[in-house]
Amino acid sequence: IFDLVKARDGSTAFYGSKDKFAIFNRSWNIDVFEYQKRGKVLVPMFLEDMNSRAYTFAFLHVRNPDRAGHGDVGADSDSYRSAVADADRYLGQIFDLIENNSKLRGRTAIVMTADHGFAD
C-alpha cells in the first residue's frame, strides 16, 4: 500500500516496534520510517508527527501486548493486562488526535488488527 499511496502523490509513514519490519523500509518507498521497541516512546513520536504532517497513509505497530502474551503465561498475567491497557490508552490518544486535528477529523480511517488473541 505504501507504493500505491506514493504513486498518487500521497505521503507515507511507518512506526514499528519489531525488528522484522525493517524489510518494509527496504521493500517500499516510505517517507518516514521509525523503529522503536518501546510503545511509550514510539506512540508519542507517531502522534507528534501525525499532528504536524498528517500523512496520507501511516502504519503504527505496537508490540507490547504480543510480547507480554508470549513472554508470560498468556492472557492471565498482570504484564499482559497492563500491555493491553497501554495499547488501549494509545488508541485513545490517536482518537483524540484525529478529533482535534482539522486535517484528520472526518477524513481518517483506522484499521486495527491483532495477530492473535487468547480464549481464556
Backbone bond lengths (Angstrom), bond angles and torsions (degrees), N, CA, C in turn:
res aa  C-N    CA-C-N  psi(-1)  N-CA   C-N-CA  omega(-1)  CA-C   N-CA-C  phi
1 I - - - 1.456 - - 1.531 111.06 -
2 F 1.335 117.20 -28.77 1.465 119.42 179.17 1.527 110.83 -57.16
3 D 1.319 116.80 -47.78 1.467 120.17 -179.41 1.519 112.36 -66.37
4 L 1.318 117.74 -36.19 1.465 120.55 177.55 1.521 111.44 -63.35
5 V 1.313 116.41 -42.68 1.468 120.71 178.37 1.525 110.28 -65.01
6 K 1.333 116.50 -43.87 1.472 120.09 179.24 1.527 111.45 -63.53
7 A 1.328 117.70 -35.56 1.463 121.25 179.78 1.525 111.82 -64.03
8 R 1.316 116.45 -21.83 1.474 121.46 177.91 1.530 111.34 -103.62
9 D 1.327 115.74 22.94 1.465 123.36 177.54 1.522 113.24 64.39
10 G 1.318 117.06 26.95 1.460 121.20 176.15 1.519 110.65 -89.62
11 S 1.311 115.20 167.87 1.463 121.32 178.27 1.527 109.33 -107.90
12 T 1.334 115.18 147.27 1.462 120.02 -175.41 1.523 111.18 -130.92
13 A 1.331 114.57 152.29 1.461 119.81 177.11 1.519 109.43 -149.07
14 F 1.321 115.04 145.91 1.456 122.48 176.21 1.521 108.41 -128.07
15 Y 1.312 115.77 129.74 1.464 123.06 175.64 1.519 106.04 -127.63
16 G 1.324 117.54 110.17 1.450 119.96 -173.98 1.515 113.01 -135.26
17 S 1.337 113.66 162.72 1.453 119.27 -174.25 1.527 113.87 -127.88
18 K 1.318 117.35 14.82 1.465 120.36 175.57 1.522 109.63 -124.97
19 D 1.328 115.24 138.95 1.464 121.44 -179.52 1.522 112.39 -55.16
20 K 1.331 116.80 -37.52 1.462 119.93 -173.67 1.529 113.05 -62.93
21 F 1.309 117.71 -19.18 1.462 119.75 -179.76 1.530 113.23 -77.96
22 A 1.321 117.93 -2.41 1.465 120.71 176.42 1.522 111.03 -59.08
23 I 1.322 116.53 -27.01 1.469 120.16 178.63 1.534 111.19 -62.01
24 F 1.319 117.70 -28.12 1.471 120.30 177.81 1.520 110.22 -58.98
25 N 1.315 116.04 -44.06 1.459 120.86 -176.63 1.525 111.26 -67.56
26 R 1.321 116.87 -28.76 1.469 121.07 178.17 1.522 112.30 -84.93
27 S 1.325 116.98 -17.52 1.461 121.02 -172.78 1.514 114.65 -100.27
28 W 1.327 117.08 -29.14 1.456 120.32 -174.32 1.517 111.39 -131.39
29 N 1.312 114.66 164.30 1.459 122.24 179.36 1.535 108.55 -86.83
30 I 1.318 116.76 96.42 1.464 122.85 -177.71 1.528 108.30 -113.60
31 D 1.319 116.50 125.75 1.466 120.27 -177.67 1.522 112.74 -63.83
32 V 1.312 116.26 -47.22 1.463 121.06 -178.83 1.527 107.87 -127.21
33 F 1.322 116.36 126.02 1.457 122.07 177.73 1.522 107.88 -125.51
34 E 1.320 115.81 113.43 1.465 121.33 -179.53 1.522 109.59 -119.06
35 Y 1.316 115.33 129.06 1.459 121.50 177.03 1.526 108.53 -119.37
36 Q 1.315 115.21 126.81 1.464 121.12 179.25 1.527 107.37 -156.12
37 K 1.318 117.46 123.56 1.464 120.88 -176.35 1.522 113.15 -68.66
38 R 1.314 117.72 -30.65 1.473 119.96 -174.34 1.521 111.08 -94.01
39 G 1.333 114.77 121.18 1.456 120.76 179.24 1.513 113.01 -59.28
40 K 1.331 117.02 -34.73 1.467 120.06 -178.52 1.525 112.19 -67.88
41 V 1.329 117.63 -14.65 1.471 122.30 173.57 1.522 109.99 -99.63
42 L 1.321 116.34 -42.85 1.461 121.85 -175.61 1.524 113.03 -65.62
43 V 1.305 117.01 -47.22 1.471 120.39 -175.05 1.532 111.83 -63.41
44 P 1.336 120.20 -44.79 1.469 118.53 175.71 1.539 113.15 -60.03
45 M 1.344 117.19 -35.31 1.472 119.73 175.39 1.525 110.22 -62.03
46 F 1.327 116.20 -46.44 1.454 121.93 178.38 1.526 111.20 -58.67
47 L 1.329 116.33 -48.79 1.468 120.76 -177.95 1.522 111.60 -61.73
48 E 1.316 116.73 -44.38 1.469 120.49 -179.70 1.527 110.86 -63.26
49 D 1.334 116.48 -45.59 1.464 119.41 -179.66 1.522 112.32 -66.62
50 M 1.327 117.25 -43.38 1.470 119.69 178.98 1.524 111.47 -64.28
51 N 1.296 116.93 -34.51 1.459 120.05 179.08 1.525 111.47 -67.29
52 S 1.323 117.02 -35.20 1.464 119.46 -177.60 1.525 112.97 -93.24
53 R 1.334 118.74 -26.37 1.464 120.97 -174.16 1.519 114.55 -114.74
54 A 1.295 118.96 -26.15 1.473 123.85 -179.81 1.529 111.90 45.73
55 Y 1.317 116.16 67.75 1.461 121.67 179.47 1.529 111.58 -57.43
56 T 1.315 115.14 150.94 1.456 120.56 175.71 1.527 110.07 -65.32
57 F 1.327 115.78 -42.31 1.462 121.81 178.09 1.518 108.84 -138.18
58 A 1.318 116.00 126.25 1.461 120.96 176.40 1.520 109.33 -131.63
59 F 1.306 115.25 140.61 1.463 123.69 -179.34 1.522 107.02 -117.31
60 L 1.314 116.51 125.54 1.468 121.97 178.16 1.516 108.60 -123.42
61 H 1.310 116.62 125.91 1.463 121.98 177.25 1.529 108.78 -123.09
62 V 1.328 115.53 124.09 1.463 121.80 176.95 1.528 107.37 -114.81
63 R 1.313 116.87 120.60 1.460 121.22 -173.74 1.524 114.73 -87.76
64 N 1.295 118.23 -9.39 1.466 121.68 -169.79 1.531 114.74 -51.65
65 P 1.334 120.90 -52.99 1.466 119.00 -178.81 1.534 112.76 -62.49
66 D 1.319 116.88 -41.51 1.457 120.70 179.74 1.525 110.72 -61.90
67 R 1.296 116.58 -46.46 1.464 121.11 -178.99 1.526 111.37 -63.87
68 A 1.316 115.97 -45.19 1.469 119.40 179.79 1.520 111.19 -65.64
69 G 1.322 117.86 -38.19 1.458 121.35 -179.84 1.514 112.79 -66.23
70 H 1.325 116.02 -38.59 1.460 119.43 178.19 1.527 111.94 -78.22
71 G 1.323 116.53 -33.24 1.456 120.61 -173.88 1.510 114.78 -79.52
72 D 1.301 117.69 -23.57 1.457 121.16 -178.15 1.528 109.42 -112.24
73 V 1.293 116.72 -146.42 1.465 121.12 -177.64 1.522 111.70 -98.09
74 G 1.302 116.88 31.04 1.454 120.51 177.70 1.512 112.74 85.40
75 A 1.322 114.76 -146.67 1.462 121.03 -173.67 1.519 113.07 -68.72
76 D 1.318 116.97 -17.71 1.458 120.17 -177.08 1.527 111.14 -95.50
77 S 1.317 116.48 48.77 1.465 120.08 177.66 1.524 109.27 -135.47
78 D 1.290 115.51 149.40 1.465 120.46 178.56 1.525 111.32 -63.05
79 S 1.337 117.26 -38.24 1.468 119.06 -178.23 1.532 111.05 -67.65
80 Y 1.331 117.56 -35.68 1.466 119.50 177.32 1.524 110.77 -67.18
81 R 1.319 116.57 -47.63 1.470 119.57 179.05 1.529 110.91 -60.18
82 S 1.317 116.87 -38.74 1.461 120.82 177.88 1.528 111.39 -65.39
83 A 1.338 116.17 -41.83 1.468 120.10 179.56 1.529 111.36 -65.25
84 V 1.326 117.33 -38.93 1.466 120.88 177.21 1.528 109.87 -66.86
85 A 1.326 117.21 -40.16 1.474 120.60 177.13 1.521 110.31 -62.59
86 D 1.334 117.16 -39.92 1.467 120.48 176.81 1.527 110.62 -62.11
87 A 1.330 116.56 -45.80 1.468 120.28 179.56 1.524 111.02 -61.89
88 D 1.312 116.87 -38.69 1.461 121.42 177.16 1.532 110.51 -63.60
89 R 1.312 116.39 -41.70 1.470 120.61 177.95 1.534 110.54 -64.44
90 Y 1.342 116.25 -41.14 1.470 119.74 177.10 1.524 111.08 -60.30
91 L 1.318 116.43 -43.32 1.460 120.28 178.92 1.531 110.63 -62.35
92 G 1.315 117.13 -40.63 1.463 120.66 175.50 1.516 112.13 -59.92
93 Q 1.334 116.66 -38.88 1.466 120.62 178.26 1.528 110.75 -66.03
94 I 1.318 116.57 -36.55 1.469 120.46 177.44 1.527 109.99 -66.86
95 F 1.322 117.26 -44.39 1.468 120.12 176.26 1.530 110.83 -59.10
96 D 1.323 117.35 -42.43 1.467 120.83 178.29 1.527 110.73 -61.62
97 L 1.325 116.64 -43.28 1.460 120.50 178.51 1.527 110.50 -58.47
98 I 1.315 116.23 -48.41 1.465 120.68 -178.59 1.527 110.89 -60.61
99 E 1.307 116.68 -45.49 1.459 121.40 -178.62 1.525 112.60 -64.05
100 N 1.330 116.68 -32.31 1.465 120.85 -174.05 1.525 114.34 -99.84
101 N 1.330 118.18 3.30 1.457 121.68 179.96 1.530 108.11 -117.02
102 S 1.315 117.00 116.09 1.466 120.90 -174.90 1.531 112.79 -63.96
103 K 1.330 118.24 -24.80 1.467 120.54 177.49 1.531 111.40 -74.53
104 L 1.310 116.88 -23.06 1.465 121.38 -177.16 1.527 113.03 -102.30
105 R 1.332 116.30 -35.67 1.476 121.32 -175.84 1.529 110.58 -58.95
106 G 1.319 115.83 126.55 1.452 121.51 178.25 1.519 114.72 77.71
107 R 1.327 116.72 -0.03 1.466 120.68 -177.00 1.521 112.25 -130.18
108 T 1.320 116.97 14.04 1.463 120.90 -172.80 1.525 110.84 -121.80
109 A 1.307 114.90 134.34 1.466 121.55 172.74 1.524 108.16 -113.25
110 I 1.299 116.21 139.43 1.458 121.53 175.56 1.523 107.66 -113.77
111 V 1.310 115.48 127.65 1.455 121.76 173.42 1.527 105.54 -113.15
112 M 1.305 115.77 115.60 1.460 120.19 -177.58 1.518 109.28 -111.69
113 T 1.322 115.73 131.48 1.454 120.24 179.93 1.523 109.69 -132.95
114 A 1.307 114.97 164.80 1.458 123.11 172.22 1.520 107.25 -143.03
115 D 1.315 116.25 147.18 1.461 117.23 -177.91 1.525 112.93 -83.53
116 H 1.302 118.09 -18.31 1.467 121.06 175.83 1.524 109.55 -169.12
117 G 1.287 115.26 170.25 1.454 121.93 176.21 1.526 108.55 -140.76
118 F 1.285 116.53 -170.68 1.447 120.69 -179.94 1.534 109.10 -123.50
119 A 1.292 116.40 148.05 1.462 121.33 -177.54 1.514 112.22 -98.26
120 D 1.334 117.98 -3.29 1.463 119.29 -178.06 1.499 113.29 -91.82
